[in-house]
């Protein structure tokens, strides 16, 4: 995304397609130019007991062992009428990575935004009627049926003791810290 700008409660910018190899090189080795950022969306998956459910990336993925919400950089399937549909991207990625269907979850309005020099992480709070352990078991059961699932495990966060800074990117830690410090209540009131 380039030219990303927040006005009131709305983010606007322009996406452009790039080859995946170029994207990875920029994210790992490129210098931030102040204009171009990876604008991606994640499913902030919340169990009925308030636990946050995150994926542990599989060994064969570009981010092996990292822990964060299901999601990713939008692809061309996320274009709707010439615009990038981030909610659609979240729904697609959630299904691809966890096997959860749209009828099994509820999407809160809006997004929680994290920004750094190379990233715009749009986190959509996605709620499920299952408690944390039941949700984890269901996702793992669905992943067991895939030849090469993207996720190796599901990590639940209920307290600061569940945060793993060495494996969670800054955007994931920031969301979890906000959530645990009262963001859950704030989101419930806004939702």
N, C-alpha and C positions, 0 to 999 in steps of 0.2 A: 504494500500500500504506500502511496506517496501523497503528500499534501494533506495528511490527516489533521483534522481540526475539530475541536470540541466547541460547540456553541450551545449554551444553556445545557440541556441534557441530551444533545444530539451530536453524533460523530459523523463527519463526512470526510471522504477521501477518494482516491482513485486507485483501483487495483489494476495490476498488469500481470499477464502470464509470464512465467520464467521457467526454464528447464530446472528439474529437480537438482541436478548436479550443481548448477550455478547458485541456486538457492542455498544448498548446504554449504558451499564454499563461502558465500557471503556471511551466513550466520556464524560459521566457525572461524573465518580468517579475515573477512572484509572489514573495512573501516566504516563506522557509522557516518553517514553523510548529512544527518539532520533532517532528511526528507523521506527516505525510504525505510520502511519498517515491515516486519512480518506481522500482518494483521490476521490473527487466527482466533477461532472460537472454541471454547471448551464447555462441556456439560458439567456444571457444578453439581454433581449427583449427591442428593441428600436423602438418607434413609428416614423412615418414619420416626425413629428414635433420635434423630438429629445427627447421626454419624455421617461423616463425609466419606464417600466411596471413590477411591482413586485406583487407576490402573498401574500395575508394575509392568513396564515395557519388556517385551520378550528379548531374548539374546540375539535374535536375528534382525532386530530393528536398529534404526540409526541412533536411538536413544536408549539402548539396552540398560536395564536396571533402574532407569529413572522412574519416578513416581509422580503422576499428575492425573488430572481429570481426563476422561475420554474426550478427544477432539483433535483438531489439526488445522493446518492451513487450508483455506477453501480451494476447491478445484473447479474445473469448468462445469461440473454438474450442479454447482451451487449458484449458477447464474440464472436469474429469473427476470425477464423483461429488461435485460441490460444492467441489472444491479446484482450485487453479491448478497445472497440471502444467508446471513449468519445463523439465524434460527434454523433454517433448513440444513445448513452445514452441521450444526450441533446435532440435530436429529439423525442425520445420515451417519456421522461419525459414531454417535452413541450406539446405533444399531450395528455398525460394522465391527466395533471394538468390543461390545458387551453382549450383543444379541438382544438387548432390550428394544421393545417395539414402542412406537409413539402412544399406543393405547394403554401402556403399562406405566406411563409417567405423566407428570404435569409440568408444564413450563411456566415459570414466573415471568412477569413482564420485564422488559429491559435487560441490561447487561451490567455486570460489575467490570470496571476497566482498570487494567494495570498497564503502565507505560514505562519503558526504559529507552535507551538509545537505539535499540534494534527491534523492539517488540511492542505490539499492541495486543494484549491478551484480553479478549472479550469473554467473560465467564457468565454463562446463562445458568441460573439456578434451576435445576431439574429435580423434581420431587417424586418419590416413589412411596407406595403404601407399605412396603416391606421394611422390617427392622434390619439393621446393619448386617448381622450374621446371615439372616435369611437371604438378603440381597446378594451378599458375597457368594453364598452357595449356589444360588440360581445362575449368576453370571458364570461361575466356574463350571457349572454343569453344561451351560450352553457353549462355552469355549472348548470343552472336552470333545465336542462334536466337530470341531474345525480341524482341517489338516495342518494349518500353521497359524494359530491365533496370534494377533498382534500383542495381546497381553499375556503375561505369564502368571499373574496373580492379581488379587484385589486387596488393597491396603485401606483399612478403615481408620479414620481420625475422629477421636472423641474428646481428646484433651491434648495439651501441649506435649505430653509424654509420647504421643504418637507421631510427632513431627520428626522428620529425618532430613535435616538441612543438607547433608552431603548427597542426598539422592533426589531432593525436591528442588526444582528450579525456583528462582526468586519470586516469580509470579504466583506459583502454587503456595509457597510459604506465606506470602503476603495475604492471599485470600484466606487461608486457614487461620492465620493470626487474627484477621478482621472478624471472621466467623466466630471464633472462640471468645473474642473480646466483646461480643454483643451483636455482631453482624447478623446472627441467626434471628435475634429479636427484631432488629431493624428490617430485615428482609420479610419477616412474617407480617409486620405492620404495613409495609409497602405493598405486599402481594395481595 
